[in-house]
């Protein structure tokens, strides 16, 4: 499955695998909302992602804004491929360079 959510008592990890595009947008949005709604810290593991289209980047951007408003920690984690970090940096994710 290209988008999965792993939950524990302390945190939520959303794992992205392969090309994340508009076909997966509804699933990614659902899991982001579920993870943010838990009130626990959220991390998005990018190491399996090979590509993020504009829809995926917009969802991550909106999730980061919602996390800030809600007081929930949201972090991008893992060593992402250059095209993934480039797309995220262009969207304003300063920490994408260290993902």
N, C-alpha and C positions, 0 to 999 in steps of 0.2 A: 504494500500500500504506500503510495507516494507521500501522504500526509498522515501522521499518526500523533496521538497524544498519550503520553505516559504521565500518570498522576501518582503522587506520593503525599504523605502528610505535610511535607515542607514545601514541595514545589511541583510545578508542571513543566514537562518538556515536550515541545512540539518538534517532531523530526520531519525534515523535508528530504525527499529522496527523488532524484531525477529532475526532469523538467517540470517546474511548477507554473502552470499557465491557467488561462481562463476556464478550462475544463475542470480544474480543481479548485476554483475560487470559492464555490459554495461550501465545500468541505473544509477548506482552510479557514474561512470566516467562522464557520460553526465551532471549530476547535479553538480558535483564538478567543471567541466570546465565552466558551465554556471555561477555558483556562483563566481568563481575566476575571470571570465571575466568581471564581473560587476564592479570590482574595489572597492566594498564595503566589509567591514569585513565579515568574514565567520565563523560560528560556526557549529560544528557537534555535535548534541545532541545524546549522547550515552545511555541515561537512558532506552530506549526501546529495545536496542539491547541485544540479549541473547547469540549471538556467532558471531565472525568475523573470517572468514577463511583467509588463506594467501593472497588470491586475494584482499579482502577488505582492509586488513592491508597494502598491497603494494600500493593500490590506495590512501589511506590516507597519506601514507609516501610521495608518489609522489606529492600529492596535497600540503602538507606542504612545500616541496622544491620549488614548483612553486609559492606558496604564498610568500615565502621569497624573491625569485628573483623578483617578481612583486611588492613587497612592500605592500602586502595585509595581513591583520591580519587573521590568521586561528587558531581557538581554539577548543579543545575538551571539551565539556561541559556535565553536568549531572552526576548523580551517576550511574556509569556502574557496571554491575555484575563483579565479580572477574575474571571469565574466559576471559571477554572482556579486562579488564585492564591488566591482565597478558599477553595476546597476544600482546597488544600495548606496554607494557614495554619491552618485549622481542625484539620488533622491533625498540627500541630506543626512544620511546615517554616517556621522563622523566616525563612529566606532566600527564601521564595516571594515576598515583597514586592518583592524586587529582581530577580526572574526576568524 
